[in-house]
Amino acid sequence: MFASAFIDGFFPPVPSESVLVTLVISAQATGLPWLWLIIPIAGIGAWCGDNLAYVLGRRVGTDRIGMLRSRRGRKAVSWARRALARRGAVFIIAARYIPVGRVAVNMTAGAVGYPQRRFMIFSGIAAVLWSAYSTLIGVAAAGVLGHDPLLAMAVGVVGGGLLGLLVDRVVQLFTPRDEVLEEMREQAPLPQEVGVGADDSELA
């Protein structure tokens, strides 16, 4: 649990939410692992991973990270930069539920020099809320489908993923699309469309 939550802080393909939900449902069904133990371990792992992403962002930046150089990654970084400038605390906490957005916000916070002590506090709050949120999903799935633990695990994992996508859509509404595209053009200009009647200088 610690390893998945830790790695997920800077490498989103590792599904820490799924691991936590699965362990919670198993704990509800069998009593093992101990619920009171996996929750703080998940939160501590998430906090450590988020802060490692912050340090990587400060030392390496976002341009050298492969998944953040793609079009989607540059968009996430642009969104994260504006989000931190406007509502840093809210977005650090909310981004914990968004796989790519989480890494983008954490690394961008380090790259732009967001105060580290403040980041550590907000990422700690985010880790606690995230572990509680994932635990509630697991408890709810186990309560409704306790007669079939495997089905409960599948429903819990899918439900957690869908809620993460919902949070992603809601959070991105805070940053208008036009502003994101403008920020992307400043970092890496997008290809310009050339009209039919363009002269040689325009084509050049």
N, C-alpha and C positions, 0 to 999 in steps of 0.2 A: 504493500500500500504506500509506504513512504517513497519507494523508488519510482513508482508510476506517477505519484503526485509531484514529486521533485522534477522528474524529466519533463513532464507535461508543461512545466513553467516556461521552458524554452524550446520544446520540441512537441508541437501539438498533436502529431499523429498518435502519441501514446495516450490511450483513453482512460485517464484517471477517474473521470466521473463514472464510467462503466464499471471500473474495478471497485470503487467505493459502493456503488449501488448494489452490485453483486454480493459483496461481503456483508452489507447490512441485511440483505434478504436472507443470506445464509445464516447470519447470527440470529435473526428472528425465527428461522425455521428449526435450527439445530442447537442454538446456544453458543456455537463457535463459528468464527472467532468472537472474542468478547467485544460487544458493541462499545462499551465505555473506553476501550483501548484503541480501536481502529479510527474513531472519529478524531481524537487529538493527533494521532499519527498522520492522518490525511491532511489536517490543517497545517501541521508543522512542515510536512513535505511540500505542500503547495506554497507556503510562505518562503521557504528556502529556494524553491525553483524560480519563483517570481523575482526574488532579489538577485539570483544569479543572472537572470535575463537582464536586469537593470545594470549590473556590473559589466556584462558583455556589451550592452549598448553603449555604455560610457567609454569602454576601452577599444571596442572594435567599430562601433557605429552600426547602422542598419544596411548600408550599401554593400557590405561584404557577406551578408547572409542570403543564401540562395533563395529561400522561400519568400524573402521580402524584396527581391529584385524583380519578381514577376509583376505583371500588370495589377493583379489582385493584391500582391504584397505591397506595391507602391501606393495603391489606393488606401490600404489599411494603415500604412505609416503616415500618409497625409492626414487621414482622419484622426489618427492618434495624436499627431502634433497639434492640431487645432483643438482637439478635445482637452488635452492637457493644459493648453493655454487658457481655456475658458472655464472648464469645470474639472480641474485635476482630480480632486477627491472622488467625485461621483463616477468619473470614467475609469479610474483605477479599480474601484470596487466593482463596477458593472462589467468591465472587460474580463474579469475572472471567469465569467460564464461563456465567453466567446473564444474558441480555440485559437484562431489566427489573430483575432483582435487582442487577445490577452498578450501574446508574444509581442505584437506590434506596439502596444501601449507600454509594456514594461521596458522593452529595448529602447523605444523612442524617449521614454522618460530619462534613461541614462544618457542617451546621445545628446539631448538638448540641455542637460544639466539640471533637471528637476531635482529639488532638494532631497538628498538621500534619506535623511531622518524622517522627513514627511512621507516619503514613499514607503519606507519600512512600516510606518504606522498604518497607512491606508491599505497596504498590501496585507498586513496582519488582520485588519478588519475584514478584508475581502476573503481571506483564507478561512476565517471562522464562519462567515456567512455561507461560503460555498460548501464547506463540509456539513453545515447544518441543513442546507437546502438539499444536497444530495442524499443525506441521511433520511430526510423526510420523504423524499421520493421512494427510497427503498422500503421504509416502514409502511408507507401507504400501499405500495404494490404488494408487500407481504401480507398486509391486513386484508386486502381484497381477494388476493389469489394465493393465500397461504396453503391451500390444499394442493397446489401445483407449483412448487418452488421454481422449476425451470421456466414455466410460463411467466411467473412473477418477475424473474430476472430479465427475461426478454422484454416484457412490458416496461419495467423500470428503466432499462437502458435506453429503449426507444423513446420513452417519455422524457427522460432527461435530455436526450439529444434534441428533441423537438422544442423543449423549453429554452435550450441554449440558442437555437435558431431564432426563436421569438425575441429573446433578449437582444440578439444581434440586430434584428430589424428595428426594434424600438430605439436602441441606442443610436443607430446611425441616422435616425430622423433628426437628431440634434445638430448634425452637420449637413447642410444643404449640398446636393450633388454638384452644383456649379462651383462651390468653393473647393470641394475636393478635387475636381478636374483642374481648377486653376492652380492649386498647389502642386498637382502632378506635373503640369506643364512647366512649372518653375524648376522642378527637380530634373525632369527628363522630357523635353518637348515631344509632343505627340506628332505624328505625320500630318502634314497639312494637305487638304484636298486641292488639286490643281484644276482650274476650270478649263474648258475646251479651248477658249481663246487665249490661253496664257502664252506670253512670249518667252523667249529663251532665258531671260534673266529670272523670270518667275520659276521656270522649270529648274534652273540651277539652284 
